[in-house]
Amino acid sequence: MDNPRREASHPMHCEVPAPRFFTLSESQSLAEGIAREGGLALSALEERRFEGGEFKLRPLESTRDRLAFVVQSLAGGEDAPTSDRLLRLLFLLQGLRDAGAAQRIALLPYLAFARKDRRTQPRDPVTSRYVAELLEAAGATRVVALDVHNPAAFDNAFRIPTDHLSALPLIAAHLASELARERLAVASPDVGGVKRAQLLREMLEKRLGREIPLVFIEKRRAQGVLSGGTLVGDVEGSTVIVIDDLCATGTTLIRAAEACRRAGAAAVHAAVTHIPNAAGVTALLDAAALSAIIVTDSVGAARAAPSSAASASKLVMLSVAPLFGQAVQRMLAGKPLAPLLSEWPLPPGA
């Protein structure tokens, strides 16, 4: 005879609570796109600012025992500097932990301070590790970032699970569609970016079914001063794609474009994931050596008004919302994010 106590000891099946999806107001537009692509709705959040720069963040929906996503791009703007955006992210993560959220996943389209990932001089700070420690201390249980400067250093800085997404598949899909009939070459603006350029080259070769040469520009930086500029490889008569993860002032990409033009390139397109500063956008748009600039909306919309209609026509902005939306869907389904690093869009059933 069955033991009634044993039957009672088995809890009834309960559905997993629906996840919550929060964003700070600075990243509202991009977060709306990510939520829509991920099949979720934005969760309500009270945001109040007080005199002197203090603020209050309060989730207006229960997060008890739920998974909570938080979107925040850490590129400073007129609305909030980088330090303010980071602090607000930390406070929200801590508040979600205090409110009982079982997991807190930070979705970071742009991760600030990631470039300083090692010591190059005595007593140098390693700010990428400091940011990782702050996120962990605030209660993040997982971090998903886009095109960090050094993925290996990013992984090593954290003691919680991390995922690195890349805009390269999106960029490759766009370029293969727009430049399918062009004679192409892929260029790295410096030796350190050759691996990134090689990955883009392989994606384009797979899509277009032909070999594409890889070139790079020799560059040296000391005390903030750039030197060098020799191009290694043949670009004569080619449309060259100069690929980089980050553009601050535009100097490196413009020097690379000018080197390609001097070597006989028919056209030069700059493709870059992050342009966090208005100065970088303006410089690239105004550079005569560049025929087009492809950038993502990782930091929001372009931060500078083009100086003319001609320069405005050079700008192509690709949204990373579908990429992060797919990542959200795959995390909720328990699927790996690795396929997103090599293909876009993903084939059915991937």
C-alpha positions, 0 to 999 in steps of 0.5 A, spaced: 500 500 500 502 506 498 505 511 503 500 517 503 506 521 507 511 519 501 506 522 496 505 528 500 513 529 500 513 530 493 511 537 491 507 539 485 510 541 479 511 548 479 512 553 473 519 557 473 517 564 474 518 568 468 524 572 467 524 580 468 528 584 464 530 591 466 534 597 463 537 603 465 534 609 462 541 611 458 540 604 454 532 604 454 532 605 446 537 599 445 534 595 451 527 595 448 530 592 441 533 587 445 527 585 449 523 585 443 528 580 439 528 576 446 521 575 446 520 579 453 517 585 455 521 591 459 520 590 467 518 597 470 523 600 474 523 607 478 529 611 477 529 618 481 535 623 481 536 627 487 540 634 488 548 633 488 548 627 483 545 622 488 539 617 485 534 611 487 533 605 483 527 601 485 524 595 481 517 595 481 515 588 479 517 582 484 524 579 482 523 574 488 526 567 485 526 570 478 532 570 473 533 578 472 537 581 466 539 588 466 542 592 460 547 597 460 551 600 455 557 603 459 559 608 454 558 615 457 554 621 454 551 627 455 546 624 459 551 620 464 558 619 464 561 612 464 562 612 471 555 614 473 553 609 468 557 604 471 555 606 478 547 605 477 548 598 474 552 596 480 546 599 484 541 596 480 544 589 481 545 590 488 538 592 489 536 586 485 540 581 489 537 584 495 530 583 492 531 576 491 532 575 484 535 568 483 540 570 478 542 577 475 545 577 468 548 583 466 548 585 458 553 590 456 553 592 449 559 596 451 564 594 457 568 600 459 575 600 461 576 593 458 582 596 454 586 597 460 587 589 461 594 588 463 600 592 466 605 595 461 609 600 466 610 599 473 604 600 478 600 600 472 592 599 474 589 593 471 582 596 470 578 591 467 579 586 473 577 592 477 571 593 474 570 585 474 571 585 481 565 591 482 560 587 478 561 580 482 561 584 488 554 587 486 551 581 485 552 579 478 552 572 476 553 572 469 556 577 464 555 578 457 559 583 453 560 585 446 567 585 442 571 587 448 578 589 446 581 582 449 576 576 450 582 572 453 583 578 458 575 579 459 574 571 461 580 571 466 578 577 469 572 574 472 570 569 477 563 568 474 560 565 468 562 570 462 560 570 455 563 574 449 559 576 443 561 579 437 559 583 431 563 580 426 558 576 423 553 581 423 558 586 419 560 580 414 553 579 413 552 586 411 559 586 407 557 580 403 550 583 401 553 590 399 560 588 396 559 581 393 561 584 386 567 588 389 574 585 389 575 585 396 581 585 401 581 585 409 585 590 413 587 590 420 589 597 422 595 594 426 598 588 428 594 587 434 588 586 430 590 581 425 586 575 429 580 579 428 581 581 421 582 574 419 576 572 422 572 577 418 576 574 412 574 567 413 567 569 414 567 573 408 570 567 404 565 562 406 559 567 404 562 569 397 566 563 396 572 566 394 579 567 397 580 574 400 587 577 401 589 579 408 593 585 409 595 589 415 598 596 417 604 597 421 603 601 427 607 603 433 604 607 439 608 610 445 606 615 450 600 616 446 603 618 440 602 614 433 608 612 428 609 607 423 604 606 417 607 601 412 602 597 409 604 589 409 600 586 403 597 588 396 590 592 396 591 595 389 585 596 385 581 593 391 575 595 396 579 594 402 575 593 409 579 596 415 576 592 421 577 594 428 573 593 435 573 600 438 574 607 435 576 613 440 578 619 436 579 615 429 586 617 428 588 609 427 583 608 422 584 614 418 591 612 418 590 605 415 585 608 410 590 613 408 595 608 407 591 603 403 589 609 398 596 610 397 597 603 395 592 604 390 586 601 393 579 603 389 575 604 396 576 603 403 570 602 408 571 602 416 568 597 420 568 598 427 563 595 433 564 601 438 565 608 437 563 611 444 565 618 443 562 624 438 569 626 436 570 619 433 564 619 429 565 626 426 573 624 424 571 618 420 565 621 417 569 627 415 575 623 412 576 623 405 580 617 405 574 613 407 568 611 402 563 608 408 563 607 415 559 601 418 558 601 426 553 598 431 549 601 435 552 598 441 553 605 445 546 608 442 545 612 436 551 616 432 553 621 437 555 627 432 551 630 427 554 629 420 557 636 417 554 635 410 549 630 406 555 627 403 558 625 409 551 622 412 551 618 406 557 614 408 554 612 415 551 605 416 549 603 423 547 595 424 543 594 430 546 589 435 539 588 438 537 582 434 544 579 436 543 580 444 536 578 443 538 571 440 543 570 446 537 572 451 533 566 447 538 561 447 540 563 455 533 561 457 533 555 453 539 553 456 543 553 449 550 555 448 552 562 445 558 560 441 554 559 434 553 566 435 560 568 434 561 565 427 554 565 423 549 570 422 543 569 422 543 562 425 540 557 421 533 554 423 534 549 429 541 551 431 
